[in-house]
Amino acid sequence: MSPRSTTTTTASTTASEPASEPASEPASEPATGEPITGPSAIAPTMPAAVARRYGTAEVISVENVPTPTPRKNEVLVGVAASSLNALDWHFLTGTPYFLRLIAGLRRPKRIIHGADVAGTVVAVGADVTSLRVGDRVFGESAGGGFAPYLATKADTLSGIPTGVSFEAAGSTPVAGLTALQGLRTHGAVRPGEHVLINGAAGGVGTFAVQIAKALGAEVTAVCSTRNVDMIRRLGADHVVDYTTDDFVPGGARFDVMLDNIGNRSAADCMSVLRPAGRYVAVSGPKENRLLGPVGHLIRTKFAFRRTDATFHQFTAATNQSDLAFIGNLLASGQVVPEVQRTIGLDGVADALAEIGSGHVRSKILVVPT
Ligand SMILES: NC(=O)c1ccc[n+]([C@@H]2O[C@H](COP(=O)([O-])OP(=O)(O)OC[C@H]3O[C@@H](n4cnc5c(N)ncnc54)[C@H](OP(=O)(O)O)[C@@H]3O)[C@@H](O)[C@H]2O)c1
């Protein structure tokens, strides 16, 4: 357990109402003083899960911090739900170290993590015309979701479709967008194709299994024994338990391999792909603390030049049209986020440690109020 200066709310299983007493992350940048539209009763401070230096879970504490003020192109969101991603662990630890070029060389520029956000707009910056106070929104921010209020650019958000809960919307953005862009944009998955998902039990994987099915694919998913039943329930046609089996020598051939782990050689990956198959690298080995998976990805990319199959590596980017696409999948019930548990701010440190283990199951939802 990590030390905490304040305990906050208990985890809630529902978040159907926006935060009533706003609070947000401390402004990562100074407020501009631009006129904003929104309620005047937003509290000047809020509780937040804060990390003022790089480290592991022990550097997180729940503290009162200034409520952010949205800049001209930002909105202030009353956060109903956020969720944890591997991304948050990387920004918490400042690893791989090259990440610190953007996150802050000696100390993190942003002290509240949590890129996923779902909630209600409570104030809008002067230049924002696309959103209004009261809109239900979700999206991927630059961080700050582990607090009751978050200021983020309006174009990082999209409306939550009718009938979709804050819980579902808040657990989706980073992992859902990554799975969608990996499969549809970079993997170009077509109906009837056979997709292999390596690392199916985590955040990206649990969305990928469902999105690949929604795209009409046959899905083979790789996970450990304890997650086999969950992955079957999410719709995988075939499950490979990597603790007892190996997808490489089995003889199956795939049109697309979505690799959330990067633990196999380029030769292994090429051997399971059909001609004109697509290898989509979501991640790679993390042992190199300076560069992370970069070296592995470059070697794999060059190895793929020897084959007809193609190599694709990408960094997921938030965009409103993909958010809307995945919002429709949530609304139609084709994708139902798999949430293992819901926590409050006082549970963020332990949950981040779980992410850091590399074996977290599905999604952990944060209700920060
Ligand atoms: N390119 C991008 O833009 C982008 C975006 C988001 C995430 N990522 C990266 O993609 C990776 C996956 O993200 P995530 O959010 O899904 O991570 P996560 O939620 O932390 O999931 C990790 C999962 O990996 C599984 N796993 C661990 N070792 C495995 C193995 N040898 N074979 C198969 N599965 C294994 C674990 O399941 P078991 O317990 O069953 O082992 C666990 O469920 C992370 O490295 C993340 O940094 C990249």
The ligand as a Gaussian input file, in Angstrom:
#p B3LYP/6-31G(d) Opt

LIG

0 1
 N        0.779000       1.693000     -29.487000
 C       -0.071000       2.359000     -28.699000
 O       -0.539000       3.442000     -29.029000
 C       -0.480000       1.751000     -27.390000
 C       -1.665000       2.158000     -26.779000
 C       -2.064000       1.536000     -25.593000
 C       -1.256000       0.554000     -25.025000
 N       -0.072000       0.244000     -25.619000
 C        0.781000      -0.808000     -25.063000
 O        0.147000      -2.024000     -25.399000
 C        0.348000      -2.973000     -24.374000
 C       -0.986000      -3.525000     -23.949000
 O       -1.722000      -2.496000     -23.338000
 P       -2.871000      -2.866000     -22.315000
 O       -3.498000      -1.601000     -21.888000
 O       -3.713000      -3.942000     -22.857000
 O       -1.994000      -3.469000     -21.139000
 P       -2.519000      -4.187000     -19.834000
 O       -3.934000      -3.810000     -19.600000
 O       -1.499000      -3.894000     -18.808000
 O       -2.535000      -5.752000     -20.193000
 C       -1.482000      -6.553000     -20.109000
 C       -2.002000      -7.967000     -20.415000
 O       -0.945000      -8.656000     -21.031000
 C       -1.150000     -10.016000     -20.775000
 N        0.092000     -10.760000     -20.912000
 C        1.224000     -10.602000     -20.187000
 N        2.169000     -11.450000     -20.661000
 C        1.612000     -12.141000     -21.688000
 C        2.084000     -13.138000     -22.585000
 N        3.330000     -13.614000     -22.505000
 N        1.262000     -13.580000     -23.540000
 C        0.000000     -13.114000     -23.655000
 N       -0.523000     -12.171000     -22.814000
 C        0.287000     -11.690000     -21.857000
 C       -1.675000     -10.079000     -19.364000
 O       -2.566000     -11.176000     -19.282000
 P       -2.209000     -12.486000     -18.419000
 O       -2.421000     -12.089000     -16.987000
 O       -3.195000     -13.474000     -18.948000
 O       -0.775000     -12.813000     -18.697000
 C       -2.427000      -8.763000     -19.195000
 O       -3.804000      -8.946000     -19.193000
 C        1.102000      -2.256000     -23.263000
 O        2.465000      -2.583000     -23.382000
 C        0.892000      -0.791000     -23.561000
 O        1.975000      -0.013000     -23.109000
 C        0.317000       0.802000     -26.786000

